Amino acid sequence: MQKAGEITNLRRQVPYELIPKNGKLRHIVFIADFVYEENGKEVVEDSKGYRNRLYMLKWRLMLDRHGIQVLET
């Protein structure tokens, strides 16, 4: 898609912090498979074979914390 000019600025394995580090507790991140720009908008895409409970929680946190709705492919 990038070679065809349909998307630009393709990045892979992009981390988004969902919950910051707190004392001894580690931060929690969502790692998007792909992030790119399409028609002037940033698209965050994740390839999923199975949507488990942890993924669904992180998907909701992405929407809540960053206002990003992850595209699932």
TORPA-4810 file (N, C-alpha, C, O; in nm, 3 decimals):
<nodes>
NODE_1_0.082_-0.120_0.000_0.000_0.000_0.000_0.087_0.126_0.000_0.054_0.226_-0.064_M
NODE_2_0.198_0.118_0.074_0.287_0.235_0.077_0.353_0.256_-0.059_0.363_0.369_-0.105_Q
NODE_3_0.397_0.148_-0.123_0.460_0.160_-0.254_0.362_0.212_-0.358_0.401_0.283_-0.451_K
NODE_4_0.234_0.179_-0.342_0.131_0.225_-0.435_0.088_0.368_-0.406_0.012_0.427_-0.482_A
NODE_5_0.137_0.425_-0.294_0.103_0.563_-0.260_-0.030_0.577_-0.189_-0.079_0.689_-0.171_G
NODE_6_-0.090_0.466_-0.147_-0.219_0.472_-0.078_-0.203_0.516_0.067_-0.293_0.578_0.124_E
NODE_7_-0.087_0.484_0.128_-0.059_0.524_0.266_0.081_0.583_0.272_0.162_0.562_0.182_I
NODE_8_0.109_0.658_0.380_0.241_0.714_0.402_0.281_0.695_0.547_0.198_0.662_0.632_T
NODE_9_0.409_0.716_0.575_0.463_0.713_0.711_0.432_0.583_0.784_0.390_0.585_0.899_N
NODE_10_0.453_0.470_0.717_0.426_0.339_0.776_0.530_0.309_0.884_0.650_0.320_0.861_L
NODE_11_0.480_0.271_1.002_0.566_0.230_1.114_0.514_0.098_1.168_0.394_0.072_1.163_R
NODE_12_0.604_0.015_1.221_0.565_-0.114_1.277_0.598_-0.121_1.425_0.694_-0.059_1.471_R
NODE_13_0.519_-0.198_1.499_0.541_-0.224_1.641_0.555_-0.093_1.720_0.655_-0.070_1.788_Q
NODE_14_0.454_-0.008_1.710_0.455_0.123_1.775_0.392_0.112_1.914_0.276_0.072_1.926_V
NODE_15_0.468_0.147_2.020_0.413_0.137_2.157_0.332_0.262_2.195_0.370_0.374_2.161_P
NODE_16_0.222_0.239_2.265_0.140_0.346_2.322_0.126_0.317_2.471_0.081_0.208_2.509_Y
NODE_17_0.163_0.411_2.555_0.150_0.391_2.699_0.004_0.405_2.739_-0.062_0.503_2.705_E
NODE_18_-0.046_0.306_2.812_-0.184_0.307_2.858_-0.194_0.348_3.005_-0.280_0.426_3.043_L
NODE_19_-0.103_0.293_3.085_-0.099_0.327_3.228_0.048_0.350_3.263_0.131_0.262_3.240_I
NODE_20_0.081_0.468_3.318_0.221_0.497_3.349_0.272_0.414_3.467_0.195_0.359_3.546_P
NODE_21_0.404_0.407_3.478_0.469_0.339_3.589_0.427_0.406_3.719_0.413_0.528_3.726_K
NODE_22_0.406_0.323_3.823_0.365_0.376_3.952_0.442_0.301_4.060_0.411_0.187_4.092_N
NODE_23_0.545_0.368_4.115_0.628_0.302_4.216_0.700_0.183_4.157_0.777_0.197_4.061_G
NODE_24_0.675_0.066_4.214_0.740_-0.056_4.165_0.661_-0.123_4.054_0.710_-0.218_3.993_K
NODE_25_0.542_-0.075_4.027_0.459_-0.135_3.921_0.503_-0.085_3.784_0.524_0.034_3.764_L
NODE_26_0.518_-0.178_3.690_0.560_-0.142_3.554_0.448_-0.070_3.481_0.331_-0.081_3.517_R
NODE_27_0.486_0.004_3.378_0.384_0.068_3.295_0.318_-0.038_3.207_0.373_-0.146_3.187_H
NODE_28_0.201_-0.006_3.156_0.129_-0.097_3.068_0.120_-0.030_2.932_0.080_0.085_2.921_I
NODE_29_0.158_-0.104_2.828_0.160_-0.049_2.693_0.079_-0.137_2.598_0.060_-0.257_2.620_V
NODE_30_0.031_-0.072_2.493_-0.030_-0.142_2.381_0.068_-0.126_2.267_0.109_-0.014_2.237_F
NODE_31_0.106_-0.235_2.202_0.197_-0.228_2.089_0.118_-0.255_1.962_0.074_-0.367_1.936_I
NODE_32_0.100_-0.149_1.885_0.024_-0.159_1.760_0.111_-0.226_1.654_0.230_-0.196_1.643_A
NODE_33_0.052_-0.315_1.577_0.127_-0.382_1.471_0.170_-0.282_1.363_0.285_-0.284_1.318_D
NODE_34_0.079_-0.195_1.322_0.108_-0.096_1.218_0.043_0.038_1.251_-0.068_0.043_1.304_F
NODE_35_0.114_0.144_1.220_0.060_0.280_1.228_0.100_0.349_1.099_0.216_0.343_1.057_V
NODE_36_0.004_0.415_1.034_0.031_0.482_0.908_-0.068_0.595_0.887_-0.166_0.608_0.961_Y
NODE_37_-0.041_0.677_0.788_-0.131_0.786_0.753_-0.203_0.752_0.624_-0.141_0.710_0.526_E
NODE_38_-0.335_0.771_0.627_-0.418_0.744_0.509_-0.517_0.859_0.496_-0.594_0.886_0.588_E
NODE_39_-0.514_0.925_0.384_-0.601_1.041_0.359_-0.586_1.147_0.468_-0.684_1.209_0.509_N
NODE_40_-0.462_1.168_0.513_-0.433_1.271_0.612_-0.467_1.234_0.756_-0.454_1.318_0.845_G
NODE_41_-0.511_1.111_0.780_-0.546_1.068_0.916_-0.456_0.953_0.959_-0.419_0.868_0.879_K
NODE_42_-0.421_0.952_1.088_-0.341_0.843_1.143_-0.429_0.721_1.167_-0.537_0.731_1.225_E
NODE_43_-0.382_0.606_1.121_-0.454_0.480_1.139_-0.367_0.388_1.223_-0.250_0.367_1.193_V
NODE_44_-0.426_0.332_1.329_-0.358_0.236_1.414_-0.423_0.101_1.387_-0.543_0.084_1.407_V
NODE_45_-0.343_0.005_1.341_-0.397_-0.124_1.296_-0.330_-0.238_1.373_-0.210_-0.235_1.398_E
NODE_46_-0.410_-0.336_1.409_-0.359_-0.453_1.480_-0.415_-0.578_1.415_-0.535_-0.586_1.389_D
NODE_47_-0.329_-0.675_1.391_-0.372_-0.802_1.332_-0.401_-0.900_1.444_-0.314_-0.929_1.526_S
NODE_48_-0.522_-0.950_1.448_-0.562_-1.040_1.555_-0.622_-1.166_1.497_-0.707_-1.161_1.408_K
NODE_49_-0.577_-1.279_1.547_-0.638_-1.405_1.513_-0.746_-1.439_1.614_-0.847_-1.501_1.582_G
NODE_50_-0.722_-1.395_1.739_-0.814_-1.423_1.848_-0.816_-1.303_1.942_-0.711_-1.255_1.985_Y
NODE_51_-0.934_-1.255_1.975_-0.948_-1.139_2.064_-0.965_-1.189_2.208_-1.075_-1.226_2.249_R
NODE_52_-0.855_-1.190_2.285_-0.864_-1.235_2.424_-0.903_-1.119_2.516_-0.914_-1.005_2.472_N
NODE_53_-0.924_-1.149_2.642_-0.971_-1.048_2.738_-0.871_-0.935_2.759_-0.910_-0.819_2.771_R
NODE_54_-0.743_-0.968_2.763_-0.640_-0.864_2.781_-0.638_-0.770_2.662_-0.628_-0.648_2.679_L
NODE_55_-0.647_-0.825_2.542_-0.650_-0.740_2.423_-0.771_-0.646_2.426_-0.758_-0.528_2.395_Y
NODE_56_-0.888_-0.698_2.463_-1.008_-0.615_2.466_-0.994_-0.502_2.569_-1.040_-0.391_2.544_M
NODE_57_-0.932_-0.531_2.682_-0.908_-0.427_2.782_-0.814_-0.320_2.727_-0.841_-0.200_2.742_L
NODE_58_-0.707_-0.361_2.663_-0.613_-0.265_2.607_-0.677_-0.186_2.493_-0.649_-0.067_2.477_K
NODE_59_-0.762_-0.250_2.413_-0.835_-0.182_2.306_-0.921_-0.070_2.364_-0.923_0.041_2.310_W
NODE_60_-0.991_-0.099_2.474_-1.075_0.002_2.539_-0.992_0.114_2.600_-1.031_0.230_2.595_R
NODE_61_-0.877_0.079_2.658_-0.789_0.181_2.715_-0.731_0.271_2.606_-0.713_0.391_2.629_L
NODE_62_-0.702_0.216_2.488_-0.654_0.299_2.377_-0.759_0.403_2.340_-0.726_0.519_2.315_M
NODE_63_-0.883_0.362_2.337_-0.992_0.454_2.304_-1.009_0.558_2.415_-1.027_0.676_2.386_L
NODE_64_-1.004_0.514_2.540_-1.024_0.604_2.653_-0.908_0.700_2.674_-0.929_0.820_2.691_D
NODE_65_-0.786_0.649_2.671_-0.667_0.731_2.703_-0.618_0.815_2.586_-0.572_0.928_2.605_R
NODE_66_-0.627_0.761_2.466_-0.569_0.828_2.349_-0.672_0.870_2.245_-0.639_0.940_2.149_H
NODE_67_-0.798_0.828_2.264_-0.900_0.861_2.165_-0.878_0.790_2.032_-0.921_0.839_1.927_G
NODE_68_-0.810_0.675_2.036_-0.777_0.602_1.915_-0.857_0.473_1.911_-0.852_0.392_2.004_I
NODE_69_-0.932_0.455_1.803_-1.003_0.329_1.781_-0.915_0.243_1.691_-0.889_0.278_1.576_Q
NODE_70_-0.870_0.131_1.745_-0.777_0.044_1.674_-0.853_-0.033_1.566_-0.958_-0.092_1.592_V
NODE_71_-0.799_-0.031_1.446_-0.855_-0.106_1.333_-0.802_-0.248_1.344_-0.681_-0.269_1.350_L
NODE_72_-0.891_-0.346_1.347_-0.852_-0.486_1.356_-0.858_-0.551_1.219_-0.956_-0.538_1.145_E
NODE_73_-0.750_-0.623_1.186_-0.749_-0.693_1.057_-0.714_-0.838_1.077_-0.707_-0.914_0.980_T
</nodes>
